[in-house]
């Protein structure tokens, strides 16, 4: 179930912490604190400048919070990467043939009926390389623009293309904080 985002910081709310907050119910202050620890420990792997939250950081933060992000779909042009125990089913598609957000919600509605999913969406063109994370569960959508769950038919980002999808699953027992 998606819950309204618990944004208890005075800073700008970004999409990565917002997606984790709405799916888990955890305040963004705790999520941001964990994401900062994770991104500092892996900053040598990436460019000196950073454009938001990387998918790997979201996965590690979810584990630290007692949840698991299970990759269920990828539509971008990267080969299937090894996540945990299994590989992601990979679809080698050009940007223009990736499903739009409304098309994904119609074709793959079974993905988000049992558990919420975090969807990574991109802009309208190839040059719009910045990613955005949003949460979907049953007929509801939530991200840092809406701040609370809205019906899918009223959601923003209707022209965006879907890159990756993760299912948010609870762990049996929370692991220690990173």
Buried (B, 14 or more C-beta within 10 A) or exposed (E): EBBEBBBEEEEEBBBBBBBBBBBBEBBBBBBBBBBEBBBEEEEEEEEEEEEEBBBBBBBBBBBBBBBBBBBBBBBBEEEBEEBEEEEBEBBEBEBEEBBBBBEBBEEBEEBBEEBBBBBBBBBEEEEEEEBBBBBBBEBBBBBBBBBEBBEBEEBBBEEBBBBBBBBBEEEEEEEEEE
